[in-house]
């Protein structure tokens, strides 16, 4: 079923909203309800991007709103590719757990077991689990410079970033405090290479992208033009500004991926169906620490209580991974027991993926429809 294509009135956010429920879907009313939410957020909050919603494992809605490229007036579609920023970290966590399943590493290994030249004593104190949960006590290097973009102004390698920002003296005992930073996962990328024998990008391709059929996902490089890649924008008032120049490859295993809503759905299904991880590894992936803000391994898992249309309440386990770089903002929200999923990819700052606890936020409204 294809829902009507609406052309909104002329404004900064003018552009088509297109949506559909997949052919043969038995949930057209759900698709209509979701489409109304997406259109309202486009009209009133300036949302631009692509959305895909899954109910009990079935895609019930996919749609897009706004412009992928303002210079050429190119509209978003569900095939638009977006920088997915820190959603990359979930892929890196899966790679790490795959190697653990194969006995090539342990999450309790110190970093120095795989990277013997890592600064001491930090390399001996930090376990791989600490990196995965952002409790390593390594510095958030974007906060060490006057301009947070400084580390990404040149196309640095992972080795160069570690050399520039990793310190031997941590100041805190690893495992005791949450401190979100990209350096944790840049280091993990190097550990994956050392333990598995392949470059991080090659491991990603052979271990996740190809097995799961992710044909629209890859690693961004400044020397490569990616077809159908949206441009990022910052919205200030009634004006849109191109995001600043940065080298995506400098984010590496922490944030260098691009993808589409459909490919992230394929990733979601591969995780649910056991294509990528054993049951024990999935349990580890989703085991969080409430004392550290429910952070798990490369994602956050937390109890999500809701009330259905009949007034009955229940609690499910939500797994959430968000991403934000420049104008790009993304949400990958999954209910593990019910297999409901909300995927939102945007190329402007009008969408806030960090809208934790806000029932009027786009991700909360979409999740409420399929709960």
N, C-alpha and C positions, 0 to 999 in steps of 0.2 A: 504494500500500500504506500503510495506517495502522497504526502500531505501537500497542501498548496504552497507554492513559492510566493513569499510576500516581499514586496519591494517597499521598504520603509521610506518615510518622508526624508527630504534632503536635510542632512546634518553632518556633523563631523563623523558620525558613526553610520552614515548611510551606506547601504549595501544589502544584498539579498540575504534572507534567511531561508535556507533550504533544509528540508528534513524528510526523513522517511522511516517507516517501520519496514523491516526486511520482508520480502515477498513471502507470503504464506504465514505471516505472523498472526497469532491469535490474540494479540494485545493491542489493537488499534486505539482503544480508549486510553491506554497507558501512554502510547506514543503521542496522542493529542495533548494529554496533560503535560507531558514533558516538553513538547514543542511550545506550548503556551508559556512555560516557565522560561525557556531559552529566549523566546522572542521578547518577553517582558524585561529580562536582564539586558538584552541587547538595546532595547529602546530607552530604558530608564537608568541603566548603570554603565552603558557603553561596552558591554561584553562583546568581544570579537574572538572568534576561534572555532574549534570543532568540539563536538560532544558525542560520546557514545555511552549508552546505558544498557546494562545487562540485568535481567530479572531471572533468577534461578538458572543461570547459565545460558539463557537465551537473549540474544540482542533484541531489545524492544524499541530501541531508538538510536538513530545516528543522524546528525545534522550539523550545520555550520552556519555561522553568522559573521558578517563584516568582511573586511578586506585583508588578504594575505600580503598584498603589495600595493601601497597607496600610489606609488609613482606610476604604475601601469594599470591601476584600477582593477586588480585581479582579486576576485572574490575567493573566500575560503570555501573549500569542499572537505568532505571526509577523507580525501586523499592528500590534503595539504600536509606537508612535513613541517614539524616544529622542532626547535631545540627543546629537549625535555629536561635539560639542566640536571638537578640532583636525582631525578628518577634513575639516572645512570647508576647511582649508588646501589640500587636494588639489584641491578644486573651484576655488579661487581660482587655483591654479597652472595648471589647465587653461584657465581664462579668459584668463590672461596669455599663454599660448602660442597660443591662438586669435588674439589680437590681433597677436601677432608674426607668425603665418602670413599675416595680412592686410596686413602692412607698416605697421600703425598704431603699433607700437613695436618696439624691439629690446631684447633682454635685456642688452645692453651700454650701453643708455641710462642716463645719470645720472638720479636722481630729479628733479632740477631741470628736466630737459627737459620733464617733464609737470606738475610741481608747482613753478612758479618761485618761490613764496613759502616753500618749505621752508627751514628754517634753514641758513645757510651757516657753514662750508664743507661741511658734511656732505652737503647736497643735491647738490653738484657731485662729491663723492667716491664716493657710494654708487651702485652700478649695480643695476638691477632683478634681475639674477642674484644679487647679494649678499643681497637681501631674500628671494628664493626659497629660498636655502640657509642662511639665518640666519647670515650672515657680515658683516652690515652694520656691526657694532659699535654699533648703536643699543642703548639700555638696555632691560633686561628690567624694565618698569615695575612689575610685580607685586612685585618685590624691593625697590623703592624706598620702600615704605610698611611700617609696623609690621605691618599686616594685609594679606596679599596680596589680599584681597577688596576693598580700598578703592577701586580704580579702577572696580569694577563695582557699587558701591552706589547709583549714580545712572545714569539712562539716557543716557549720553553719546553724542554722535555721533563718527564717525571724526575729523572736523576738530577736535573738542574734545580728543580723546585725543592727537592729534598735537601740538596746541598746548600741552598740559600736560606732555608727556613727551619729545618729540623735541628733541634738542639739536644745536647746530651744531658743537660740539667733541666729537669721538668718542673721542679718547684712543688708539685703535688704528687701524691702516690697514685699511679694509674688504677683505674677501676673505682674511684671514689667520687668523682664529680663529672657530670655531663658538660661537655664543651664542644658545641657543634663547630666543625671546621672541615675544609676540603682536604687538608693535608693527610688526615687519617686514611682517606680512600686513595689518594695518590700513592701513599706507601703501600696500601694493599695491592694496587695494580702491579707494583714492582715485586711484591711477594708472590703473586700469582704467576708472574713470569719466571721467577727463580724456582718455584716449586713444581710448576707444570711443564716448563721447558719451551713454552710458546710465548710470543709477544701478547700483551693483554688484548689487543685488537684481534689477533688471530684466534686466541682462545674464545673470545666473545663470538666470533663468527662460527667456529666449528662446534662449540659447546651449547650455544643458545640460539643464535639467529637461524642457522640452517636447520637444526632439529625442530624448532618451533615454527618454521616457515615465515620468519620475519623478513620480508623482502623490501620493506620500506624503512628499515632501521639501519643506522650505521654511525660511524665516527666522523665528526666534523673536522675538516682541516682547511686552513686558510688557502691552500693551493688547489683545492678541489671545489668545483661548482656543483651544488646539489640541486637537482631538478625538483621543482615544486616546493622549495623551502620558503617558508614565510619570512618576511622581514620583521624585525622587532621595533616597537615604538613606545615612547613614553608620552602619556597624555597629560598635559598641563593646561587646565582650563578648557578652552575650546580649540586648542592646537595640539597637533601630534608632532613629536620630534623623533628623528631616527636615533636608535640607541647608539652609544659610543662604540668606537672601534675596539675590538678585542680579539684575541686569538683563542678560539674555542679549544684547540688542541692542548692548550696550557691547563685546562681543567682535567684532562685525561680521564682516568677511571672514576673521578669524582663528578664529572658533569659534561662530558664531551659528546653525548649521543644526540641524534635526531631520530624522530619516529613519527608515526601517525596514530590516530585513535584506533584504527583497525588493527595495526600491528601490536599495540599495547593490549588489545583484547586477545590477540593470539598468544601473547606472553602470559596473560592472565589464565587462559585455558590450559596452556602447557604446564603452568605451576599447579593448577587445581588437579589436573589429570595425571600428575606424576611423571611427565615426560622429562623433566629437568632435574628433579631431586627425589631422593628416597623419602619415605614417610618420616624417618628419624631426622633427616636433614630439614624437612619442612617444619617439623616441630621446633627445631632450633631456630630456624629463620623467624618464626613468629612468637618466640618466647621473649616477653618484654619484662622490664623491671619497673614496677609502679613507683619506686622510690627515685627513679631517674626520669620521670615524666613519660613512662611507658615506652621508652625507646627499646626496640628489638634489634635485629641484625639488618641494618640497611633500610629499615622501615619502622613505623610505630604501630604497635598493636594494643588495643584497649577495648574494654567492654562498652558496647554501645546499646543503650536501652531505648526502646521506642514503643509506641502504642499504635496498633493497626487500626483500620477503619471500623472494626467491630468493638474497639475499646480495650482489646486484650494487650497486655504488655509482655514483652520478652526482651532478653538481652542476647546479642550476638557479638562475636569477636570481629572487630574492624581492623583491617590492615591498611595503613595510609602511608603513601609516599608522595611528598610534594617536591616541586622544583621551581627555582626562580633564577634567571640570569637576564640582566638587562630588561628588555621589554617582554621576555618570555616567562610565562607562569603556567604551572601545570599541577594537576591533581590526579592521582591514581588511587582511588578509594575502593576497597573490596571488603565485603562481608563474607568471612571464610566459611561459615556453616551453611549459609543460604545461597552462596554463589551469586550474590548481587554485586554489581560493579558499576562505578561511575568514573568515567575518564573525561577529563576536561583539559584541553590544550589551548592556550591563548598566546597571542603575540603583542599584547599591550598590558600596561600596569593597571588597567581598569579592572582586571580580574585579580583578586587577592586569594591565593591558595592557602594563606595562613589565617583564614577566617574561622579559627577554632571556636566552637560553641555558639556561633551566630546562626540562629535558625533561619534568618532571611538570606543567608549566603547561597550562591548558586549551587554549590556542592551539597549543602544541607537540604535544600528544597528538592533537588533531584533524587537524593538518597531516600527522602521521605516517601516519594512516589512508589518505589519498588520494595520498601520494607515490608 
